[in-house]
Amino acid sequence: MVDVVYKRNCVYQTAYHVVWCPKYRRNVLVGKIAKALEDMLDAICEKRGWFVISREIQPDHIHLFLSIPPAVAAANAVKILKGTTARKLFARFPALKKRLRGGHVWSPSYYVGTAGNVSAETIQRYIERTEHIRGRR
């Protein structure tokens, strides 16, 4: 469940499911690298006030379920997460560059999906019902 967040200028309840992979889908997110990555993701999100709902690091991909403010575009959040962790992982684990040709940790693509406490159908029914009631006035 995603909590409602109250800020000075907005109230929001966002949940994004983000998935991305290492370059060439290599199985490099294991052991110390996986633990360091987990700590990095937590630190980045905590510093920016983003809430990590859950996280799963597999050897060849990451699932991150997080809540970010509506003023932050999901694409920008992913760019920050991928860019920061790439720099830090290469600095901490120089041997990683040998396993990932071209000096890139992450594949350029990613998946992002939204989730909430109500379904799209519920929202659509609510809007249609509101329009129907408004039309009777």
C-alpha positions as CSV (number, residue, x, y, z in Angstrom):
1,M,0.0,0.0,0.0
2,V,1.3,3.4,-0.9
3,D,0.7,6.2,1.7
4,V,-0.7,9.6,0.8
5,V,2.1,12.2,1.1
6,Y,1.2,15.7,2.2
7,K,3.5,18.5,1.1
8,R,3.2,22.2,1.3
9,N,1.9,22.6,-2.2
10,C,0.5,19.2,-3.1
11,V,-0.9,15.9,-1.8
12,Y,0.1,12.9,-3.8
13,Q,0.0,9.1,-3.9
14,T,2.3,7.8,-6.6
15,A,3.8,4.4,-7.2
16,Y,6.2,3.5,-10.0
17,H,7.4,0.1,-11.0
18,V,10.8,0.5,-12.7
19,V,12.9,-2.2,-14.2
20,W,16.3,-1.9,-15.9
21,C,19.1,-4.3,-16.8
22,P,22.9,-4.2,-17.0
23,K,24.4,-3.8,-20.5
24,Y,24.2,-7.0,-22.5
25,R,22.0,-8.4,-19.7
26,R,25.1,-9.7,-18.0
27,N,24.7,-11.5,-14.7
28,V,26.9,-9.0,-12.7
29,L,24.5,-7.9,-10.0
30,V,25.6,-10.5,-7.5
31,G,27.4,-10.6,-4.1
32,K,29.1,-7.4,-3.0
33,I,28.0,-5.6,-6.2
34,A,24.4,-6.3,-5.5
35,K,24.7,-5.3,-1.8
36,A,26.5,-2.1,-2.8
37,L,23.9,-1.3,-5.4
38,E,21.1,-1.8,-2.9
39,D,22.8,0.6,-0.5
40,M,23.3,3.1,-3.3
41,L,19.7,3.0,-4.4
42,D,18.5,3.5,-0.8
43,A,20.9,6.4,-0.3
44,I,19.9,8.2,-3.5
45,C,16.2,7.8,-2.7
46,E,16.5,8.9,0.9
47,K,18.6,12.0,-0.1
48,R,15.9,13.0,-2.6
49,G,12.9,12.2,-0.4
50,W,11.8,9.3,-2.6
51,F,10.2,6.3,-0.8
52,V,11.3,2.8,-1.8
53,I,8.3,0.6,-1.4
54,S,10.2,-2.5,-2.4
55,R,13.3,-3.5,-4.3
56,E,14.6,-6.8,-5.9
57,I,18.0,-7.1,-7.4
58,Q,18.4,-10.1,-9.6
59,P,21.8,-11.0,-11.3
60,D,20.6,-9.5,-14.6
61,H,18.0,-6.9,-13.7
62,I,16.5,-4.7,-11.0
63,H,12.9,-4.2,-10.0
64,L,12.3,-1.0,-8.0
65,F,8.9,0.0,-6.7
66,L,9.0,3.6,-5.5
67,S,7.0,6.7,-4.8
68,I,8.3,10.0,-6.1
69,P,6.7,13.5,-6.0
70,P,4.6,14.5,-9.1
71,A,7.0,17.3,-9.8
72,V,9.7,14.7,-10.7
73,A,9.3,13.0,-14.0
74,A,9.7,9.3,-13.9
75,A,12.2,9.5,-16.7
76,N,14.4,11.9,-14.7
77,A,14.2,9.7,-11.6
78,V,15.4,6.7,-13.7
79,K,18.2,8.8,-15.2
80,I,19.4,9.9,-11.8
81,L,19.2,6.3,-10.4
82,K,21.0,4.8,-13.3
83,G,23.6,7.5,-13.8
84,T,24.6,7.8,-10.1
85,T,24.8,4.1,-9.5
86,A,26.8,3.5,-12.7
87,R,29.5,6.1,-11.7
88,K,29.6,4.7,-8.2
89,L,29.7,1.0,-9.2
90,F,32.6,1.6,-11.6
91,A,34.5,3.6,-9.0
92,R,34.0,0.9,-6.4
93,F,34.4,-2.1,-8.6
94,P,36.9,-1.3,-11.4
95,A,36.9,-5.0,-12.6
96,L,33.2,-4.5,-13.6
97,K,34.4,-2.5,-16.7
98,K,36.1,-5.6,-18.0
99,R,32.8,-7.6,-17.9
100,L,30.8,-4.7,-19.5
101,R,32.4,-3.5,-22.7
102,G,32.1,0.1,-23.7
103,G,32.2,1.6,-20.2
104,H,28.4,1.4,-19.6
105,V,26.9,-0.4,-16.6
106,W,23.3,-0.1,-17.7
107,S,21.4,-0.8,-20.9
108,P,20.0,2.4,-22.3
109,S,16.4,1.2,-22.0
110,Y,14.1,0.7,-19.0
111,Y,10.5,-0.1,-18.1
112,V,8.3,2.1,-16.0
113,G,4.7,1.4,-15.0
114,T,2.3,3.1,-12.6
115,A,0.3,1.5,-9.9
116,G,-2.3,2.8,-7.5
117,N,-4.9,1.8,-5.0
118,V,-7.7,2.0,-7.5
119,S,-7.8,0.5,-11.0
120,A,-8.1,2.4,-14.2
121,E,-11.6,1.0,-14.6
122,T,-12.7,2.4,-11.2
123,I,-11.4,5.9,-12.2
124,Q,-13.1,5.7,-15.6
125,R,-16.4,4.7,-13.9
126,Y,-16.1,7.6,-11.4
127,I,-15.5,10.1,-14.2
128,E,-18.3,8.8,-16.3
129,R,-20.7,8.8,-13.3
130,T,-19.6,12.4,-12.4
131,E,-20.2,13.5,-16.0
132,H,-23.6,11.8,-16.0
133,I,-24.7,13.5,-12.7
134,R,-23.4,16.8,-13.9
135,G,-25.4,16.5,-17.1
136,R,-28.7,16.0,-15.1
137,R,-28.3,19.4,-13.3
